Every structure is written in C-alpha cells, then in structure tokens.
Amino acid sequence: MVNAVLENGRQGIADDSIALSTDTIKVALLDLNTADNAVKAITGATNATPIVITATSHGFANGDLVFIDGVGGNLAANGFWKIANQTVNTFELTNPVSGANAVGSAAYTSGGYAVCYGPSTACDNFDDFDACLVGTAQTLGSKTFTAGVFDAADPTFATVSGATVEAYLVYKDTGTASTSRVIAICTGKQIVTADATLTAGTTLVVEPVLAGIPNGTVLTFSSGQTATVNAVVNAGDRAITVLSTTISSGARALAPITAFGLPVTPNGGNIVITFDNGANKIFKL
C-alpha cells in the first residue's frame, strides 16, 4: 500500500532511534503540490518503456522508492516505483518487486508530483517535507505499538485553511525540523497487483487487496494496460470484477481507497483524521 512506512523511518524503528510508544510522535497534513526536498513537481512522463519522469533538480537517487500521482495523460506513471538511471532532472520508473520497466499508456499532458520514500537522505527528516505543511501538526496521543502495528487516538486539526491536502505524514518530533525523523506517509491510495494473466476476461485475480476500491475505478497498470472495476472491491478480496480486458501477471496499478477522505480542501473548519480500525491501523511494519 502507498500508505507506507518510509525507508528511513523503518530503519529508525529497527535501530531504536525512533521509539513509537515513548517519543513525541506528530502527524502533519501535506499539500503534495508544493515542492520540498522530498516532494517534486513533475513536468514530463514519456510514453515509452521505461517511463522517464522529468522533475527538475529532484535530488533523488537510484534505488529510491517513489510515489507518483496526479500525472495527466500518461496515467501508467501514477504508482509506486523504484528509481533507475537518474540524472539531475530525470529518472526511470521500474517495478520495485520485479524490476520490470514501467510501460507508458498515453502521451503526458500535465501535472503530477513525485514523493521520495527513501532510502536516500532526500526524505529522512521533517525539513524535507515542512514546506508542504497545511495547518499545524498535531501530537498523537494514546499511542500503541504492538506486533509491528502502530495506532493512536484520532487527531483533530482545528480551523484549517490553505491548500488541498493530499496526504498526512507521521514523524518523530525533536523540536527541530532537521532532526525530526519521518516515519510514514498516508495518501489514501494503494497498489493492486495482478496475480495471474487475464486474457479478454472479466475476473482479475490479484494479490489480496488491502482496502476497498470504489466501483467504476479505472485501473491503469504498469504494463500500460487498463481495467475498469465493475463491482465494489472489499479489503482482502483476491479477485476483482472488471469489464472485459487483458492484464499481464505482475502488473501493478494505483487505486483509490474507498471513503479514505483524501484529498480534502480546507474550508476553515476542523479536519479530523479517523485512523483505520482494521488490522493495519495507522501502519504495519
């Protein structure tokens, strides 16, 4: 799922430099259309194999995991990838599991942002994200971390105004942005992976879906193929009913999570984050 622990956050939990139960852990609302060290505007996505992303002076490294969303036209670029063959202003998209190149689905038209998930230092601390902050970060209370699952009380952000919120970020607050380790980012999106090849069929076998997907969602896969969801998808489903299509085994697509609530545009009122009550809570290692 793209609601994921960042690579440097995972390392911090592993080496005990982040103690989820006892450290001050905060959550921040993010506008991902505002650039910072870990968040870059996309200005191009080639309709080719592999897809090559243009993001001026991105600062990301080969091997970094990157979340891409908001790309118009070439919708296959939207997803969760591993970076390869980076230059100062470009990088290629590869499947982080298989290493396969992403395949373009159409000409790029406009928009998009890239969010680095690490492990490079482009996204290790809050100062790599704080330009994206909307409202005031909130301290999480009633924290628990059991069997690799982190949970806390639902936070309220009071009288929020500003840009549209596309994500929230969980981080350890030291009082200094440059030493406050980022832990996880949640976007309301998930990755759907085809578990078998579908040829001109209507039942797409997938790896277990982590959350619901709305009926009518068009999934654009890393293979450049598309599938239109033709019935509500529920968490844990291993098969998705789609309009007749062909999808290659191992292809991955970005999908919205049903009723997640993001993106949201502040109107001056309160914003309450209601964390998942299922098995994964805020996040699961």
Disulfide bonds with the S-S distance in Angstrom:
none
